Amino acid sequence: MSDYFEYVGKLFKKGAKRDPPLKGIRVLEMTHYVYGPTVGMVLARLGAEVVKVEPMGEGDRFRMGALWMRMFKKANLHFLVLNANKYFITLDARNAKAHEILLKLASKVDVFVENLRAGLLDSLGLGYTQLSKVNPRMIYVSCSGYGQYGPLSKAPSFDASAQGIMGLAMKTGWPEVDEFYKLPDYFGDYLPAMIAVAAVLAALHHREKTGEGQYIDATQVESLFRFFYDVTYLSLTGKEIGRTGNVDPLAMASGIFTTSDGKFVAIAIMEEGQLSAILRAMGMRSPGSRNRFKSRKYADKLNDSISRWVSSKTLDEVIECARVYGFPASPVLADLEVYRDPWRWERGSIVEFNDRMYGRVHIPEVPIHLSATPPRVKWLGRPVGYHNRLILKKWLGYSEEEIRKLEKEGVIGYWDQHPGTCPPDAWNVEEDPVFEGEADECE
């Protein structure tokens, strides 16, 4: 078995890698905030060439949404990571010439991603009905809270509202306490985005076989809802599962317990072998009847026993018992402990990336390990309009004279001086060959 682990370790760490799996796939995105941009981010990390279209000046409004307004070199670090590997151009779809450029770009892409208000792009002549005529092979993805049709289709949605209407927030907290909470960060954006990415890959595979593009209607609420079996349980029993705190109702025993040194450990006993293991560790005998394993009363009693036992041990002692006896237990880590956890660095869950514009930063990598074609970060997000010249020259063949004319007419533009939209103070834009359209980011 040791040979297997050694082989797999070398397999994923070897130096020579082939081109990323989505190299050659072109994506055009008109997105903002988190949901839609995450779709483009994952595709870009997998090698797709993703062009993000923004309004000139402020760009994507999430650029100025830094945590507690703490900027990093005049940038929202979350935005930089969320939009890594993308090309940034500015076009106003209401401008006739800009609209013409958008149609030209759309004719050359494999995937179009948007998460604007339902129906907005259609009213601007950039909906699926219009772009599918320009490019019948296109995969068009609309990311929204409630879908492109139905009574709530026009309602705005963000992570918190999606968690609320889905019933996710109501399920958090303890059954005896009338309080509940949304899951932290942007769970209601990240998970639906990954579902949308899976749909894109499926649609690309379908197109490979048939030559046909298609429309994908991806929603936050439906994506979250698909992971809950509550409706099936309710239909069969007539009862709600309700709030369960840290307890897994499918487990024989489970919870988060406090150790003698004031730390926390998560334990979940899912099958009889694990139950026997933890009972041996605690010096207890196993109950004879299997029926007891399915009893809520027995689970509560066992949880109480585990709680008392854990409270007499340090965290290290509990983890060692789990290793020796063979039951699942893990420490409950705070952010700083997660960041310092060695195995995350060893596996590449966190990487140090040296960006040519923003310097060295530590960022989370996409949690996908492909032995031959792994995803990777090539550059972080860029200022508003930074790749205007590059994309207009490379994709559409515009000359420098034509681009300067578009600038004078206000068809394309660049950043304003608000933090989040512009480059770092130390960056010399005039000497940047990528900004001038003379070199690509990945060259």
C-alpha positions in Angstrom: 0.0 0.0 0.0 2.9 2.3 0.7 3.9 1.9 -3.0 0.5 3.2 -4.0 0.7 6.4 -1.9 4.3 7.0 -3.2 3.1 6.5 -6.8 0.1 8.8 -6.5 2.2 11.5 -4.8 4.7 11.5 -7.6 2.0 11.4 -10.2 0.5 14.7 -9.1 3.8 16.4 -8.3 5.8 15.5 -11.4 7.1 18.5 -13.3 6.1 17.9 -17.0 2.5 18.8 -17.6 0.5 19.0 -20.8 -1.7 21.9 -21.9 -4.7 22.5 -19.6 -7.9 20.6 -20.5 -9.9 23.6 -21.8 -7.1 25.2 -23.8 -8.7 26.5 -27.1 -12.1 27.1 -25.5 -13.1 30.8 -25.6 -15.5 32.3 -23.1 -17.1 35.8 -23.1 -18.6 36.8 -19.8 -20.7 39.8 -18.7 -20.9 39.2 -15.0 -20.6 41.0 -11.7 -20.1 40.2 -7.9 -19.5 36.5 -7.2 -21.9 33.9 -8.8 -21.2 34.5 -12.5 -17.5 35.4 -12.1 -16.9 32.2 -10.3 -18.1 30.2 -13.3 -15.6 32.1 -15.5 -12.9 31.8 -13.0 -13.1 28.0 -12.9 -13.2 27.7 -16.7 -10.2 30.1 -16.8 -8.2 28.0 -14.3 -8.9 25.0 -16.4 -7.3 26.7 -19.4 -10.2 28.5 -21.2 -9.5 31.9 -22.7 -12.0 34.1 -20.7 -12.8 37.7 -21.7 -14.6 39.7 -19.0 -16.7 42.6 -20.3 -17.1 45.6 -17.9 -18.5 49.1 -18.1 -15.7 51.7 -18.2 -14.8 53.6 -15.1 -16.0 51.5 -12.1 -16.2 48.1 -13.8 -17.6 45.2 -11.9 -19.1 46.7 -8.7 -17.5 44.0 -6.7 -14.2 45.6 -7.3 -15.0 48.1 -4.5 -16.4 45.5 -2.2 -13.3 44.7 -0.2 -13.6 43.1 3.3 -14.4 46.0 5.6 -13.1 48.2 2.8 -9.5 47.0 3.3 -7.8 47.3 -0.1 -4.6 45.6 -1.1 -2.4 47.8 -3.4 -5.6 49.7 -4.3 -7.4 46.5 -5.2 -10.0 44.2 -3.7 -7.9 41.0 -3.1 -11.0 38.8 -3.3 -11.8 40.3 -6.7 -8.2 39.6 -7.9 -8.4 36.0 -7.0 -12.0 35.5 -8.2 -11.1 36.9 -11.6 -7.7 35.3 -12.1 -6.6 34.4 -15.6 -9.2 36.6 -17.3 -8.8 39.3 -19.9 -10.6 42.6 -19.1 -12.2 44.8 -21.6 -14.7 47.7 -21.5 -17.8 47.9 -23.7 -21.2 49.6 -23.2 -23.8 47.4 -24.8 -26.0 50.5 -25.2 -23.5 52.1 -27.6 -24.0 51.0 -31.2 -20.3 50.6 -32.0 -19.7 48.7 -28.7 -22.7 46.5 -29.4 -21.2 45.7 -32.8 -17.9 44.7 -31.2 -19.8 42.5 -28.7 -21.5 40.7 -31.5 -18.1 40.1 -33.2 -16.7 38.7 -30.0 -19.7 36.5 -29.5 -19.3 35.0 -32.9 -15.9 33.8 -31.9 -16.6 32.2 -28.5 -17.6 28.7 -27.3 -19.3 29.9 -24.1 -21.1 33.1 -23.0 -21.7 33.6 -19.3 -23.9 36.3 -17.7 -25.5 36.9 -14.3 -27.3 40.2 -14.9 -31.0 40.8 -14.3 -33.2 38.2 -16.1 -34.1 39.6 -19.5 -31.7 42.5 -19.5 -29.3 41.3 -22.1 -32.2 40.2 -24.3 -33.6 43.7 -24.2 -30.1 44.9 -25.3 -30.0 42.5 -28.2 -27.5 40.2 -26.5 -29.8 37.5 -25.2 -29.7 33.8 -26.3 -32.3 34.3 -29.0 -30.0 37.0 -30.7 -26.6 35.5 -30.0 -27.5 31.9 -31.0 -28.2 33.3 -34.5 -24.8 34.9 -34.6 -23.2 31.8 -33.2 -25.3 28.6 -33.3 -22.6 26.5 -31.6 -22.5 28.8 -28.5 -23.2 27.5 -25.0 -25.1 30.4 -23.4 -25.2 30.4 -19.6 -27.6 32.7 -17.6 -26.8 32.6 -13.9 -29.6 34.1 -11.7 -31.3 33.7 -8.4 -34.6 32.2 -9.5 -34.3 31.5 -13.3 -35.2 33.1 -16.5 -39.0 32.4 -16.2 -41.5 32.0 -13.4 -43.0 34.4 -10.9 -39.7 35.3 -9.2 -37.6 35.5 -12.3 -37.2 39.3 -12.2 -36.4 39.4 -8.4 -32.8 40.3 -7.5 -30.9 37.7 -5.5 -27.6 37.4 -3.5 -26.1 34.7 -1.4 -28.0 35.6 1.8 -31.4 35.9 0.1 -30.8 32.6 -1.8 -29.9 30.8 1.5 -33.0 32.3 3.1 -35.7 31.4 0.5 -34.1 28.0 -0.1 -34.6 27.1 3.6 -30.9 26.7 4.2 -30.6 29.4 6.8 -33.7 28.1 8.7 -31.9 24.7 9.1 -28.9 26.1 10.9 -28.7 26.5 14.7 -30.1 24.4 17.5 -33.6 23.0 17.7 -34.3 24.5 21.2 -33.0 28.0 20.3 -35.1 30.3 18.0 -32.1 31.6 16.1 -30.6 30.6 12.7 -27.8 31.8 10.5 -26.7 31.9 7.0 -23.6 29.9 6.1 -20.5 32.2 6.0 -18.7 33.6 2.9 -20.7 33.0 -0.3 -21.9 29.4 -0.2 -25.0 30.4 -2.1 -22.8 31.6 -5.0 -19.9 29.2 -5.0 -21.9 25.9 -5.1 -24.3 27.1 -7.8 -21.4 28.3 -9.8 -19.8 24.8 -9.7 -23.1 23.3 -10.8 -23.1 25.7 -13.7 -19.5 24.8 -14.7 -20.6 21.1 -14.7 -23.5 22.0 -17.0 -21.1 23.9 -19.3 -18.8 20.9 -19.6 -21.7 18.6 -20.3 -23.0 21.0 -23.0 -19.5 21.2 -24.6 -19.4 17.4 -24.7 -22.9 17.4 -26.3 -21.7 19.9 -28.9 -18.7 17.7 -29.6 -21.0 14.9 -30.7 -23.8 16.9 -32.4 -22.3 20.4 -33.3 -25.2 22.0 -31.4 -25.0 24.8 -28.9 -27.6 25.3 -26.2 -29.0 27.5 -23.5 -28.3 26.9 -19.8 -30.6 28.4 -17.2 -28.6 28.1 -13.9 -30.1 29.3 -10.6 -28.8 29.8 -7.1 -31.9 28.6 -5.3 -32.5 25.4 -7.4 -28.8 24.5 -7.2 -28.9 24.7 -3.4 -32.3 22.9 -3.3 -31.0 19.9 -5.2 -28.7 18.9 -2.3 -31.5 18.6 0.3 -33.6 15.5 0.7 -36.0 17.3 3.1 -38.9 17.3 0.6 -38.7 13.5 0.1 -38.5 13.0 3.9 -41.4 15.3 4.5 -43.6 13.6 1.8 -43.0 10.2 3.3 -43.2 11.0 7.0 -45.2 14.2 7.2 -42.5 15.6 9.5 -39.8 18.3 9.1 -36.2 17.3 9.8 -35.8 20.7 11.4 -32.7 22.2 12.9 -30.1 19.7 14.2 -27.2 21.9 15.4 -24.0 20.0 15.0 -25.7 16.6 15.0 -25.9 14.5 11.9 -29.3 12.7 12.0 -28.0 10.0 9.8 -25.1 9.2 12.1 -25.1 6.8 15.1 -23.5 9.6 17.1 -22.0 12.9 16.0 -21.2 16.5 17.1 -18.5 19.0 17.9 -17.2 18.5 21.4 -15.0 20.5 23.8 -11.7 19.0 24.9 -10.0 19.4 28.3 -7.6 22.0 26.9 -10.5 24.2 25.6 -10.2 23.1 22.0 -12.9 21.5 19.7 -13.1 18.2 17.9 -15.6 17.0 15.3 -16.6 13.4 15.5 -19.1 11.4 13.4 -19.8 7.7 13.9 -21.5 6.4 10.7 -21.3 2.6 10.9 -20.9 -0.2 13.3 -17.1 -0.6 13.0 -16.6 3.0 13.9 -19.0 2.6 16.8 -17.1 -0.4 18.2 -13.8 1.6 17.8 -14.9 4.6 19.8 -16.6 2.5 22.5 -13.3 0.6 22.9 -11.4 3.9 23.1 -13.9 5.1 25.9 -13.7 1.7 27.7 -17.4 1.0 27.0 -19.1 -2.2 25.8 -21.2 -2.2 22.6 -25.0 -2.7 23.0 -26.1 -6.0 21.7 -29.1 -5.0 19.5 -28.6 -3.4 16.1 -32.0 -1.7 16.5 -30.5 0.5 19.2 -28.2 2.0 16.6 -31.2 3.5 14.9 -32.7 5.0 18.0 -32.6 8.8 18.5 -32.6 8.1 22.3 -29.5 5.9 22.0 -27.7 8.5 19.8 -28.4 11.2 22.3 -27.1 9.0 25.2 -24.0 8.1 23.2 -23.4 11.8 22.3 -23.5 12.6 26.1 -21.0 9.8 26.8 -18.7 11.0 24.0 -18.9 14.6 25.3 -17.9 13.5 28.8 -15.0 11.4 27.5 -13.7 14.1 25.2 -13.9 16.7 28.0 -11.4 14.5 30.0 -8.9 14.5 27.1 -6.8 17.0 25.3 -7.3 17.5 21.6 -4.1 15.7 20.8 -5.1 12.8 22.9 -8.5 12.5 21.2 -6.9 12.6 17.7 -4.4 10.0 18.7 -7.2 7.7 20.0 -9.0 8.2 16.7 -5.8 7.1 14.9 -5.1 4.1 17.1 -8.7 2.8 17.4 -9.9 3.8 13.9 -12.9 6.2 14.2 -13.2 9.6 12.4 -12.3 12.7 14.4 -10.8 16.0 13.3 -9.8 19.2 15.0 -12.1 22.2 14.5 -9.7 24.8 13.1 -9.9 28.6 13.0 -8.9 30.6 9.9 -5.3 31.1 10.9 -4.9 27.4 11.8 -6.3 26.4 8.4 -3.9 28.8 6.7 -0.9 27.3 8.6 -2.0 23.6 8.2 1.0 21.9 6.4 -1.0 19.4 4.4 -2.9 22.2 2.6 0.4 23.6 1.3 1.7 20.1 0.5 -1.3 19.3 -1.7 -1.5 22.8 -3.2 -4.8 23.8 -1.7 -3.0 27.0 -0.9 -0.3 28.3 -3.2 2.1 31.2 -3.1 1.7 33.1 -6.4 4.0 35.8 -7.6 1.9 38.1 -9.8 3.9 40.6 -12.0 1.5 43.4 -11.0 0.7 42.7 -7.4 3.6 40.7 -6.2 3.5 37.6 -3.9 0.2 36.6 -2.5 -1.2 33.4 -1.0 -4.3 32.2 -2.7 -6.6 29.1 -2.7 -6.3 26.9 -5.7 -9.2 25.3 -7.5 -9.9 22.0 -5.6 -9.4 19.8 -8.7 -6.3 17.5 -9.0 -5.7 16.4 -12.6 -2.5 14.4 -13.0 -1.7 15.4 -16.6 -3.6 18.7 -17.1 -3.9 20.5 -13.7 -5.5 23.9 -13.4 -3.3 26.8 -12.5 -3.2 30.5 -11.9 -1.4 32.5 -14.5 -2.3 36.0 -13.4 -4.6 37.8 -11.0 -7.4 40.2 -11.9 -6.5 43.3 -13.8 -7.6 46.9 -13.8 -10.7 48.0 -15.8 -10.1 47.9 -19.5 -6.6 46.6 -19.1 -6.8 44.2 -22.0 -8.7 46.4 -24.5 -5.9 46.6 -27.0 -4.8 43.0 -26.6 -8.3 41.5 -27.3 -9.3 43.9 -30.0 -6.0 43.2 -31.8 -5.7 39.4 -31.1 -9.4 38.4 -31.5 -10.8 40.9 -34.0 -7.7 42.2 -35.8 -8.2 45.9 -35.0 -5.4 48.3 -35.8 -3.9 50.7 -33.3 -5.4 53.6 -35.2 -8.9 52.0 -35.0 -8.5 51.4 -31.3 -7.5 55.0 -30.7 -10.6 56.2 -32.6 -12.8 54.0 -30.4 -11.2 55.5 -27.3 -11.8 59.1 -28.6 -15.5 58.2 -29.3 -16.0 56.7 -25.9 -16.7 53.3 -27.2 -14.0 51.8 -25.0 -12.4 53.2 -21.9 -10.4 52.4 -18.8 -10.4 52.7 -15.1 -11.2 55.7 -12.9 -9.2 56.6 -9.9 -11.3 54.8 -7.3 -9.5 52.0 -5.4 -10.5 48.7 -6.9 -10.6 49.8 -10.5 -7.0 51.1 -11.1 -3.5 49.5 -11.1 -1.1 49.9 -8.1 0.6 53.2 -7.7 4.0 51.7 -8.5 2.9 50.1 -11.7 4.1 51.9 -14.9 1.3 51.5 -17.4 3.1 53.1 -20.3 5.9 50.6 -20.1 3.5 47.6 -19.9 3.5 45.6 -23.2 0.4 43.7 -22.3 -1.6 46.9 -21.7 -0.3 48.2 -25.1 -1.5 45.0 -26.7 1.9 44.0 -27.8 2.2 40.9 -25.6 -0.1 38.4 -24.0 -0.3 37.8 -20.3 0.7 34.1 -20.7 3.7 34.7 -22.9 
